[in-house]
Amino acid sequence: MHFKWNYVPPTSEETKAAKELGDKLNINTILALLLIRRGITTESAAKRFFRPQLADLINPFLMKDMDVAVDRLNDAMGRKERILVYGDYDVDGCTSVALVYKFLQQFYSNIDYYIPDRYDEGYGVSKKSLEYARETGVKLIIILDCGIKATDEIAYAKSLGIDFIICDHHVPDEVMPPAVAILNPKRPDDTYPFKHLSGCGVGFKLMQAFAKNNNIPFSRLIPLLDFCAVSISADIVPVVDENRILAFHGLKQLNQNPSVGLKAIIDICNLGNRDISMSDIVFKIGPRINASGRMENGKESVDLLVEKDIASAIRQAKHIDEYNEQRKDIDKQMTEEANLIVSKLESQKHHSSIVLYDENWKKGVIGIVASRLTEIYFRPTVVLTRDGEFATGSARSVTGFDIYAAIKSCRDLLVNFGGHTYAAGLTLRWDDIKTFRTRFQKYVDEHIRPEQTEPIIDIDAIIDFKDITKRLHQELKKFSPFGPGNPKPMFSTIGVYDYGTSKVVGREQEHIKLELVDSKSSNVVNGIAFGQSASARYIKSKRSFDIAYTLEDNVFKRNAVQLQIEDIRPTEGEDYQT
């Protein structure tokens, strides 16, 4: 893949401001410039950024309907009503349910949880779940990470004498369900100052409000913050403002004293001997929690997350790990099939989006396949599979393109849809797929900008190898947790050379392990370039090249820095053809 490098040199004003801020904070000017580019221009803002405080969390009662929700929860407990905590089968849904259930269980015993079966019940509120609620005498359902579109289902529940409190973060329709309370910062009539909470984040705000109202010390909520960190990472919400505070303290909890279930997953992933980061959650912890909902039933993940006995948790984690291995195999097979279809579709080259369908694909992994295809082809992608006379699917987007709006433009063809800017789900009649594809592709063609369909690397700073010191690396860590809205700083060094010892590695010889020098110092710097072995021949030709990279810990050499190289290109004036 050929990336376009985007680098904007600092203005003289930015350089001056960075120098002043760097002096005040006693940090490198390079880092001070990174702060300024993130909109952090004062000493006090920098301190809040580097040391997020739980005291700065927003008052939960600023969210619309929060007072109504807490009153209804208090009434339910006062009247000894049965409460059901209900959530979606993905990571965000499972962590939301685990957080609310674990917290309330400390004060109330007549409580249960429910995760719908992806294959049997589908997304959101199912008739089967309402029958279960009626049969078990449930009077109040707290629904998390879904429910905002379940207007008919919640009206039906109301007729059965079952109330709903909705905690969701997906975009609502014009008409909202007849729930007792709807907690959703994306409500058009909600003035809550932060709009980008995860589903679990909304659940946390409800528990924070409940604790505040019942004089329960805030310290009782802190052990649950590890769930917030996992949901923020896995659901790819912006890691800014309130999410940054929750993720920062959640990671701290995850590293120092994780809940029993998460501890078991950490052990299964072999992450126990190092600091866990947001990317460890994205690539290791999250997929395992997701796997049971994708392969069988998400309830198993919640069983594990609320488990109190470590031996049982280890057993359950091993079981979920097996699901994850199965998921990987299916995912690989489906991606290969989808790639084959795309490569045969000559017409796709001229389209700015991809819509693929196959009636044999497994429902639980089409979201992953959509993500993979988006990464490979850099196009908004919809992947669909058959479910009786219907097609059900997942959509994923590219930077800056609102895929939810694209799907919404075809709503007259859809039975159901929901989601947000970068990810959405949809259901339509199988016979309507071709019409949907034509209309969806037309919408994308008209609304996407050309630069959104080419892979871009945003370079934060151009530095020399002599700038890469242990201190710089340590101070960079203070910028974490990283994620959307706060990406890991990307550096570039111009005109580097192979030290003579770089080599191709990996099972398929697909990666390059590099030892590099530049012309400004004698420092030999280690790097790894995943999946870029095509550049090896050029590197070995002793000509200079430019690299774009992030700074990482070398897992094998303690305290050593390693470059994770995202892209390699010949220095200007050099010819790539060898």
Summary of the structure (lengths in Angstrom):
residues: 578
radius of gyration: 24.9
end to end distance: 18.1
largest distance: 78.5
contacts: 1968
relative contact order: 0.09
helix: 47%
strand: 19%
